[in-house]
């Protein structure tokens, strides 16, 4: 029987693999006893010590081949362990041919309808999902399920795990209705198999992922809270149940992050980390992923020293578990580099990001679409240093890489990443006065934003405003005014103290200045005075030490008002006939 494992989908960055948990014991001296050797391997893998287990697995393969033959089920079991190690270390190109070999042997020795054959197919299909080739995993798993059903029928509990993985594959392919169908079919099979509530909760977690991927945030939150209530009832002495609980908490964190509720994400993230450390110990590779998520949340609140300490600890764990040439290590380096960049430590950040890209290219290949975040982050660092040619080189490569991404990539995450790249390219082109290219980048960014968030979202209004300012700089006043007017009610929803609303007011003031329309300009000046003046306690607070991020836009607008007044703005004029009532 193959060694089982369940693999956690990450919240931020590359995947970390959580081994099926047992109580680790001491590993003895070298032995030729297959049973003892197998137990030693299991203990090491459960402790996350994959590199240390590798020579033992290789020894097991040699012994199994010599004693049972290379066409035996036991030899296939040993090979399967090696493939699981490679998978756990993200060495996908090494794992895939071994899984294929295991599948061939098991079909031959056990028959195509044996449960171990289906288990191997599940692993291989899951590998296809992790390597963004879910379109290959789907038919493979469907065929394996059909073969097994011919023996046990369509409602046998042994089908449940395969249905769960198939649902995750359909989710990756954005086949949401099919994914939900598989989940609804799997739940009663788990119940029929008298599985504990934890496994039902895990299915609800997959259901929540389906809902989250469709931006059905309220439904996803309900599914996760139902799952968490089941996890709370689980046996607290069962490490598997506790780790499943921690994973569900991390799903809730990801949901809160995506729905812009970072303030709600910190507590479940810290709790998931606490549970994981109690079960796995402080140095298990799964802990690294938890540490990085908490670090990201701390950094979002300006707690950089705490975040740095967590990231460095995670990096040490990752290097020990997977090696310094793994994609996991590259992703952790990238995270630390991005954090340094946010803190203004550009040289340190760039060194880490370039090293991370080098490792990732070796692990994934130089043309893999999954390289785009590495390329984009390097481009952003060069942009911050005003090294525009270098920034453009990496950003355009990142965009081209992302545009080649298969449908199995998370559409929301790829959309967010594409938006960030396009906005960075806009800044490159604008800084070099390459206005037509800047407009192309912003036009595309606007389309992406509307697709991601809808036409009335604050980010949509923000992009419209940026595009309007670009048009205004090229004296395309009519086009700029139309965009400012479109963006104004959108940004106003965020509140009239918001930087986006202030930006639109400033932009419209410049439109009127360019036209010499003193009356309309005076209208906007009065609204601006209402926003930025000191007529109330709330307004007075906005003068405190830079708390109002829009102050630069207000100063720009006031400057334009002062210039315009030279051309005939009368202090006593009333606002009428030009512009909208913005009060």
N, C-alpha and C positions, 0 to 999 in steps of 0.2 A: 504494500500500500504506500502511495506516495506521501511525502511529508507535506502537510498542508501549510499554506501561508495566506494571509490576507494583506493586501497592499493598500496603503492609505493614499488617497488623492490629496495633493498639497493645497493649502490656502494661498500661499505666496511662493512662487518659484518652482524648483524641480521637485519630483516626487521622492518621498522617503518611504522605505518599506518597513512595515511593522511585522516582525516575525510572529508566528503562532507561539503563544507564550506558554512556557513550562517553568518549573522551578529549577534554576541552573545548579549544577553540581560540579564537583572537581573533575578535571580532565586528567586521566592517568597517563602512564607511559605508553609508548608505541605498542600496539597489539595487532595480531593477525586474526583475532576473534572478531568476526563480522558483526555479531550482536553488540559487543562492547564498543567497537569502533563506531557503529551507528549511533549508539547512545551518546558517545562523546561529541559527535558531530551535532546532534540535536541540541545538546547543552550549549555548545558554543554559538550556534545560530540563534537560539533563543535569547542569548545575552547580547546579540548584535555583533558578535565577533566574527564577521564573515571572512576577513583575510586569514584569521587563525584557523578557521575550519577548512579552508581550501585544501591544504596538503593532506588532511585526513580524508576528505572526500576523494581526492585523487588516489589515495591508497585504497579506499573502499572500491573504487572502480577497477583497479588492478586485481584485487582479490576476487571480486565478483566475476570478472571475466575469466580468471583462471579456474575458479571452482565451478561456475555454473554455465559458462559459455556466453559468447557475445550475442546470442539470440534468446537469452533467457529473460524472464520477467524480473529476476533479482538484479541482473545487470542493468536493465532499464530503470529500475528503482534507483540504483546508484547514479546513473547518468542524470536522472531527474533531479537529484539533489544538487548536482553540479550546475544544472541549468537554473535552479532556484537561486543559487548563490550569485551567479552572473546577473540574473534578473534583479536581485536585491541591490547589486552594486551598479545598476544601470548599464551593465555591459550587454546591451541588447543584441548586438551583432554576434556575440559569443553564445548567448542563451538560445537564440532562435534555431540554429541548426541542430543543437542538442535536443531541444524539445521535439523537433521534427523526427530525429532518430528514435527517441523514446516512443513517439506515436507509432512509428513503423513497427517497432519490436512488439509493442503491446497489442497492436491490431493483429499481428501474426500469431502471438502466443496466447492471447486472451480472447480474441475475436473482436469485431468492430463495435459490438454492442455492450461491452463490459464497462462497468462504472469507472474503472481506472483509465480506460480509453477516453471516456468523456471528461474525466478530470484533467488529462493531458491536453485535450482540445480546449478546455476552459483556460488553462495556463497560456497556451499558444495564442488564443484569441485575445486574451487580456494583454499579452505582449504587443500584439498588433495595435490595441487601443492605446497603450502607453507610448508607442512610437508613431502615433497619429496616422495609423493605417487601419482604422476601424472598418473600412470598406472590405478589407481582406478577412478580418475576424468574424464579421457578421455571417457570411455564407458558411464558413467553416463550422461555427458554433451551431447554426441552424441544422446543418447536416448531422452533426454529432448528437444533438437532441433528438432528431427524428429517428436515428438508429437506436438510441437507448429506449425511446418510447415504444419501439416495436417489441421490446422485451417486457417492459414493466408497465406499459400503458401511459396515458397522458397526465395522470394525477398521482404519480409516485413521488414520494418525498425526495428521492435521490436526484430529481430533476431541478430542485429548488435553487441550488447554488448556480447552476448553469443559466437558469432563467434570470437570476439577479445580474450576472455578468452580461448576459445578452441585453438586458435593460440598460446597463451602463454603456454598452457599445452603441445601442440605438440612440441613447442620449448624446453621445459624442458625435453621431451622424445627424443630430437634430431631428431625428424621427420621434418626436415627442409622444404622439399617440401610441405608436408601437411600444415605446419604452413603458408607458403607463400600463398598457395591456399586459406586458410581461410581469410587472410588479404585482398587479392585481391577481394574476394567475399564481405567482410564487407565494404570496402570503398564505393562502389556505393550505398549500403544500407544506410549508414550514409548520403550520398549526397541526396538520395531519401527522407530521413526523414527530410531533410532541417536542418541538424545539422550544427552547426557553424564550422568554420575552425579549432577550437581547437581540435575537435574530430577526424577530418581527420589527424591533426598533431600527435595525440596520436597513431593512427594506423601506421603512418609512423615511429613513435618511436619504435613500436613493430617490424616493418619490419627491422629497424636498428639493433635491438637486434638479430634477426635471422641472419643477415649478420655478425654482430660482433662475434656471436658464431661460425661461420664458418671461422673466421679470414679474412673475406672480408672487411678489414678496410676501404679502399677507398670508397666502396659502402655504408658502414654504415655511414661514415662521410657525404656523399652526402645526404642520407636519412634524417639524423638528421638536416643538415643545411636547407633542404627543410622544415622540420617540424618546425624549429625555425623561418623561414621566415613567416610561417603561424601564429605562436604564436605571433610574433611581431605585427601582424595586429589585434590581438584580443582586445576585450574591456578591457582597463586597470582598469576599475571600477569593473569588474567581478572577484571575488576572485578565482573562480574555474579555469577560464582561466589563471590567473596569476600563480596559483600553477602548472597547467599543463606545463606552460612555464618553471618554475623552474625545474620540473622533467626532461624535455627534456634537459636542460642544464646539469643536473647531469648525464644523459646518455652520453652526449658528454664527460664529465669528465672521466667517466669510460672507454670510448673508448680510450681516450688519455692515460690513465694510462696503459691499456692493451697493447697499441702499443708503449709503452716506450716514450711517449711524455709528461712527467709530467710538463715540462716547459710551455706547452700550456694549461694545465688543471687548473692552479690556477685562472685565470681570470673568466672562466665560473663558477667555484665552488664558488668564492666570490660573483658573481652576483646572482647565485641561492640562496645563503644564504640571500642576501639583499632582494630579492623579497619575499622570504618566511617569513622573519621577518616583512616586511611591511604588509603582508596579515594576518599572524597568530598571530603576537605579539612575543615577545622575549622568551616566556616560553612554547610554544607549543611543543609537543614531536617530531614533524617533524623537528624542528629546531635542535634538538640534532644530528640527522643524518647528517645534513648539516655541523654542527660545526666539527664533527669528520672527515669528508672528508677534510675540509679545514685544520684541524690540521695535518692530514697525509701529505698533500702537503707541509705545512710549515716545518714539521720535516724533510722531504726529502731534504730541503734546509738549514738544520741546525738551523732553527728558533725554538728551543725547548721551551724556555719560553712562546712564543706565543701559541705554540701547546698545552702545558700543561694547560694553562689558558682556552683554548677552550674546551679541554677534560673534565676538572673539571666542567665547566659550563654545558656541555652536560650531565654529570653524574647526576648532581642535577636535571635537567629537567626530565631525564629518571626515576629517583627514585620517583619523585613526580607524574609522569603520570602513571607508570606501577607498581611501588612497587619494593622493594629491593630483591624480590625473583623471579623476571621475567627474562626470557632469554634475554630481551633487556638490563636489568641492568647488567647481567653477561657479555654480549658482550662489553658493554661500559667499564666495569672494566678491561676486557681483553685488550682492546685497550690502556688504560692508562698503564697497566702493561707492554705491549710490548714496549711502548714509553720509560718507565723508563729503561727497559732492554737495549735498544739501547743507552741510555745515560750512561750506566754503573752503574745504581742504582739497583744492582741485588737483594739485600734483599727486598727493597720496591717492586720491580717488582714481585718477587716470591710470596710475601704475597698476592698481588692483584690477581695474576694468579690462585693461589690455591683457593682463595675465589670464584673467577669466575667459576672455574670448579665445585666446590661444588654446587653452585646455578644452573649451567647448568645441572648437573646430576639429580638434583631434578626436574627441569622443563621438561627435555627431556627423562629421564630414563638413567640408567648407561651404556646401550649398544647401544645408538643411534649413528649412524655414524656421525651425526653433531657435536659430541664432539671432533672430531679429531683436530681441530685447537687449542682448549684449551689444550689438551694433548701435542701437538707438541710444543706449546709456553713454557710450563713448562719444557719439555725436553730440549729445547734450553737454558733456563736459567741455569738448572743444568749443562749442558755442558760447559757454560761459566765459571762456578765455579769449573770445573774439578771434579765434582761429577758424575763420569762416570756411576756407577751402577744405580743411580737414573735417570740419563738422559736416559739410555738404557731402563729402565722400562717404562717410559712415551712415549718415541719415538716409541718403538715397539708396544705399545698399540695404539698409534695414527695411525701407519701404518696399523695395523690390522683393526681398525675402518674404516679407509678410504677405505681399500680394500673391505669392505662390503657395500660401498655406492651404492645406486641404480643408474641406468642410468640417472635419473632425475637431479642428481647433475650436476652443470655446469662443463663440461669436461675440459675446460681450467683452471678454478680455482682449481679443484681437481688435475689436472696434476701439476700445480705450487706447490701446497701444498705437493703432494707426492714427488716431486723433492727435496723440502726443507727438508723433513723428512729423505729421503735417504742420503742426503749429511751430515746431522747432525749425522746419524748413522755411516756413514763412518768415521767421525772424532772420534766418540767414539771408534770404533773398532781399528782404526789406533793408537790412543793414548794408547790402551792396548795391542798393538802388535798382535792383532787378525787379521792377514792379509787376510786369506781366507774369513772371514766374511766381511772384508772391501772391498775386491774385488767384492763380490756378491752385496753389496750395490751400488758400483760405476757402475758395469755392468748394474744393473737395472736403475740407474739414467741416464746412457747414453741412454738407450732405451727410457726412458720417454722424455728426452730432444730432441732426434731425432723425436719422434712422435709429440711433441709440436711445435718445431721450425724448424724442417728440419735438414738435415745432414750438412748444411753449415753455420749454425748459430754460432755466437760467443760463446754462452753458450755450444753448442755441443763441440766446440773446447776446451773450458775450462775443461769440464768433461773428454775429451780424455786425456788432459795433466795431470790432477790429477791421472787418472788411470795409465798413463805411469810412473809417479813418484812412484806410489805404486809398480808397477812391477819392476822398477829399484832398489828400496830398497830391493827387494827380489832376486836381481841378475838375473832377467829375462830380460837380456839386449836386446835380439833380439825383443821380444814382445814390450818392452818399446820403442825401436827405431821406430818400425812400427807405433805406436800410435803417437809419437812425429812428425813423418813425415806427418801423416794424419792431425794432428791438425795444423801444421805450416801454410799452405796456408789459412786455415780458420781464424786463429787468425791474420794473416797478413792483412786481409781485414779491420780489425779495426784500422789499422795504426801501423807503426813500433815503435811508442812510447807507444803502449798499453801494459798493464801488461801481458795479455795472450801471446802476441808474445814474450815478454821478457822471460816469463816462459819457453816457448818452446826452445828458444835459450839456456837458462841455462840448460834445461834438456838434449838437444843434446850434450852440452859440457860435461856433466857428463857421457853420453854414451861413448863418445870418450875417456874420461879419463879412464873409467873402462877397455877399450880395449887397452889403451896405444897407441892410434893412434894419434900421435903428429900432423901430417899434417892436418887431419880433424879438430882436436881441434883448431889448429891455425886459420883455416878458420873461425870457429865460433867466435873465439876471435876477429878477425878483424871485422866481422859483428857487434859483440857486441860493439866494440870500435866505429863503425860508429853510433850505436844507442845512446850510453851513453857518448860519448866523447864531447869535447868542441869545435868542429871545426866550429860551426856556432852560430849565436845569438840564434836560436831556441834551439840548444843543450845546450847552456850555461844556458838558462832559466830552463832547466830540473834539474839543480843543486840547485835550490832555495828551501830551507827549506821544504824538504819532499814532494814536489808537485808530484814527480814521484813515484807512489805507487810501481813500480817494482824494486825499488832500492835494496830491500832485495834479489831479485832473481839475480840481476846483481852482487851484492857482493858475493853471493854464487858461481856464475859462475867464477868470477875472482879468488876466492879462489881455485877453482878446476884448473883453468889455471896455477896458481902459483905452485900448487902441481905437475901438469903434466909436467911443464917445467923442474923439477928436473930429469924427466925420459926421457929427450932427445928432447924437443921441441927447435928447433933452431930459433933464432930471425929472421934470414934472409930467412927462407923457404917461398916458395910461395904456395898458395892454389891450389891444382890440384888433380883431381881424386877421392876425397873423399867428400861426402856430396853434397848438392845442392847449387847453387848460390843464396844466400839469400839477395843480395843487393836490 
